[in-house]
Amino acid sequence: MNADSRLARLRQSLEAGELVSDRDFDALYPPRVRALSQVFWTPARVALRAAELLAPTPGTRVLDVGSGVGKFCIAAAASTGAIVTGIEHREHLVRVARTAAERLNVHARFVHGDLAAVEWHRFDSFYFYNPFYENVDSMGARIDGAVELSKRRFAADVRTALEAMARAPDGTRVVTYHGLGAALPPAYRLESSECAGTDSLKLWIKTERPADAKARQVLFLVRPPAIASG
């Protein structure tokens, strides 16, 4: 099977919501990106399920916070018909993500910048694959040294995300995979938690009724096995 045929088959599988192997998906990317996949990018089957939870109807506006090379965004846009955007602070990863989406002819949007630049009110749903922990895991794996990684950056990004979640309207959906660094604001109710890959996918929905304190938890108490999103 030639390269064009493999790309066509991958796209068709994603559009049908069929499970694809990470090996096949990661073939979209350069070798160095593939080597980082197991730690830093969302597994394909996890991405497909997260997309289902975040985008129950076509046209849902989804933001991937810390989108890396766009693996979740591409899977979500292809499989659900959602309008998917990724925000990523490494410019070279944004370029890789755009190239991958173009190769599959999938309409996912990728923005280079930090969280302060996000127009949070434009989105209905948010995906967090542990996007900030790289800042505080000094002994663990890192993608590279191209951006600031520090406790200061960790605290600022977590605070920005939580403040944005608090301002979001009722009905806003959030899916976390390996958490986001802190507990969500009290207005978010944990709707479901299911085993997926190396952690659980947790769906939170903002509601006027405060979440049951017993159902809530700090999402980031110990070091998880994966430390970034995308």
C-alpha positions in Angstrom: 0.0 0.0 0.0 1.5 3.4 -1.0 1.6 6.5 1.2 -1.5 8.1 -0.4 -3.6 4.9 0.1 -2.5 4.7 3.8 -3.5 8.3 4.4 -6.9 7.8 2.7 -7.5 4.7 4.8 -6.5 6.4 8.0 -8.8 9.3 7.3 -11.7 7.0 6.4 -11.2 5.1 9.7 -11.1 8.3 11.7 -14.2 9.7 10.0 -16.0 6.4 10.8 -14.9 6.6 14.5 -13.1 3.3 14.0 -10.1 2.5 16.2 -6.8 3.0 14.6 -3.4 2.0 15.8 -1.0 4.6 17.2 1.6 3.2 14.9 -0.5 4.0 11.8 -1.5 7.4 13.2 2.0 8.4 14.2 3.2 7.6 10.7 1.9 11.1 9.9 4.8 12.6 11.9 8.6 12.9 11.6 10.6 10.2 13.4 11.5 12.4 16.4 7.8 13.2 17.0 6.9 9.5 16.8 9.6 8.7 19.4 7.8 11.1 21.9 4.3 9.7 21.2 4.0 7.2 24.1 4.7 9.9 26.7 3.4 13.1 25.2 0.6 12.6 22.7 -2.9 11.3 23.4 -3.3 7.6 22.3 -5.5 7.4 19.2 -8.3 5.4 20.9 -8.3 7.7 23.9 -8.5 10.7 21.5 -11.6 9.2 19.8 -13.4 8.5 23.0 -12.5 12.0 24.5 -13.9 13.5 21.3 -17.2 11.7 21.7 -17.5 13.1 25.3 -16.6 16.6 24.3 -18.6 17.0 21.1 -22.0 15.3 21.4 -23.2 17.2 18.3 -21.5 18.3 15.1 -20.3 21.9 15.2 -19.4 21.8 18.9 -16.4 24.2 19.4 -13.6 22.3 21.2 -10.3 23.6 22.5 -7.3 21.4 23.2 -5.2 23.1 25.8 -1.6 22.2 25.0 -2.2 20.5 21.7 1.3 19.4 20.9 1.5 17.9 17.4 -2.3 17.9 17.1 -3.1 14.2 17.5 -6.2 14.7 19.6 -7.4 17.7 17.4 -7.1 15.7 14.2 -8.9 12.7 15.6 -11.7 14.8 17.1 -12.3 16.9 14.0 -12.3 13.9 11.7 -14.6 11.7 13.8 -17.2 14.1 15.3 -17.6 17.0 12.9 -16.6 19.4 15.8 -14.8 22.7 15.2 -11.5 21.9 16.9 -8.8 24.3 17.8 -5.5 23.5 19.5 -3.4 26.1 21.5 0.3 25.3 21.8 3.2 27.3 23.0 5.9 25.6 20.9 5.8 27.1 17.5 7.6 24.2 15.8 5.0 21.7 17.1 2.2 23.9 15.7 3.9 23.6 12.3 4.1 19.8 12.6 0.4 19.7 13.6 -0.7 21.8 10.7 1.3 19.7 8.2 -0.3 16.5 9.6 -3.8 17.9 9.4 -3.2 19.0 5.8 -1.8 15.6 4.8 -5.1 14.0 6.0 -7.2 16.9 4.7 -8.8 17.4 8.2 -10.0 20.8 9.2 -8.4 21.3 12.6 -7.0 24.7 13.6 -3.8 25.2 15.4 -2.8 28.4 17.2 0.7 29.3 18.5 0.6 31.2 21.8 0.1 31.0 25.5 -3.2 30.7 27.5 -3.5 34.5 28.0 -4.2 34.8 24.2 -7.1 32.3 24.3 -10.6 33.7 23.7 -12.1 31.1 26.1 -15.7 32.3 25.6 -15.6 31.1 22.0 -15.5 27.4 23.0 -18.1 24.9 24.3 -15.7 22.2 25.4 -12.2 21.9 26.7 -9.7 19.0 26.6 -6.8 18.8 29.1 -4.2 16.1 28.8 -2.0 17.0 31.7 -0.7 20.1 29.8 1.2 21.9 32.5 3.1 19.2 34.4 6.2 19.4 32.3 6.9 22.7 34.1 7.3 21.0 37.5 8.7 17.6 36.6 12.4 18.5 36.6 13.5 14.8 36.8 11.2 13.6 34.1 11.1 13.7 30.3 10.7 16.9 28.4 10.0 17.6 24.8 12.8 20.2 24.5 14.1 23.5 26.0 12.4 25.7 23.4 10.0 27.3 25.9 10.0 28.4 29.6 9.4 25.5 31.9 9.1 26.6 35.5 7.0 26.4 38.7 6.0 30.0 38.0 4.7 29.1 34.6 2.9 26.1 36.0 1.1 28.2 38.6 0.2 30.9 36.1 -1.2 28.5 33.5 -3.2 26.5 36.0 -4.6 29.8 37.4 -5.5 31.1 33.9 -7.3 27.8 33.0 -9.3 27.7 36.3 -10.4 31.3 36.0 -11.5 30.7 32.5 -13.4 27.6 33.5 -15.1 29.5 36.3 -16.4 32.2 33.8 -17.6 29.6 31.3 -21.4 29.3 30.9 -23.5 26.4 32.3 -23.3 23.3 30.1 -19.6 23.8 29.3 -17.9 20.4 29.0 -14.4 19.5 30.2 -12.5 16.3 29.7 -9.4 15.6 31.7 -6.8 12.8 31.0 -4.2 12.7 33.7 -5.7 15.9 35.1 -4.8 19.5 34.6 -3.0 20.4 37.8 -5.8 21.2 40.3 -9.4 20.5 41.0 -11.9 22.1 38.7 -14.1 25.0 40.1 -17.0 23.8 42.3 -19.6 24.4 39.6 -18.3 21.4 37.6 -20.0 18.1 38.2 -18.2 14.9 37.5 -20.5 13.2 35.0 -18.4 10.1 34.2 -15.0 8.5 34.7 -13.9 5.6 32.6 -10.6 3.7 32.2 -8.7 4.7 29.1 -5.1 4.0 28.3 -2.9 4.8 31.3 -5.5 6.8 33.2 -9.2 7.6 33.3 -11.1 10.0 31.0 -13.2 12.2 33.2 -16.1 14.2 31.9 -17.1 17.3 33.8 -20.1 19.6 33.0 -20.7 23.0 34.5 -24.0 23.3 36.2 -25.8 25.7 38.5 -25.9 22.9 41.1 -22.5 22.7 42.9 -20.7 19.3 42.5 -20.9 16.8 45.3 -17.7 17.4 47.3 -17.3 13.6 47.8 -17.2 13.2 44.0 -14.5 15.8 43.5 -10.8 15.2 43.8 -7.5 16.9 43.3 -6.6 15.8 39.9 -2.9 15.9 40.3 -1.6 14.5 43.5 1.1 12.2 42.3 3.2 12.1 39.2 1.3 10.4 36.3 3.1 8.3 33.7 2.5 10.8 31.0 3.2 14.5 31.2 1.9 16.5 28.3 -1.0 16.9 26.0 -1.7 16.7 22.3 
